[in-house]
């Protein structure tokens, strides 16, 4: 017996093919599965009780808080060792992701 719990961003059914490809490319994810696909993989290897608890609403809060932090860093002198251009990319990507949560692009 045992328990496996993981929390990671997963694909959902609301994204376009281009959005999903952009996310997997940007985040170096090769096999981005939906919750249903993840559960099926677990069943295939012998897990008997497999459930998914949908916490997708919380990923939006997480993205909003990350964006707030990035904007804060950008509003002052960028600390040593932090690339300002990278922060700008994060800012753009996080703003898109917040909107994508509302369109069911992600599951969590």
Secondary structure as UniProt FT lines:
FT   STRAND          10..11
FT   HELIX           17..26
FT   TURN            27..28
FT   HELIX           35..44
FT   TURN            45..46
FT   HELIX           56..74
FT   TURN            80..81
FT   HELIX           84..102
FT   TURN            103..104
FT   STRAND          106..107
//
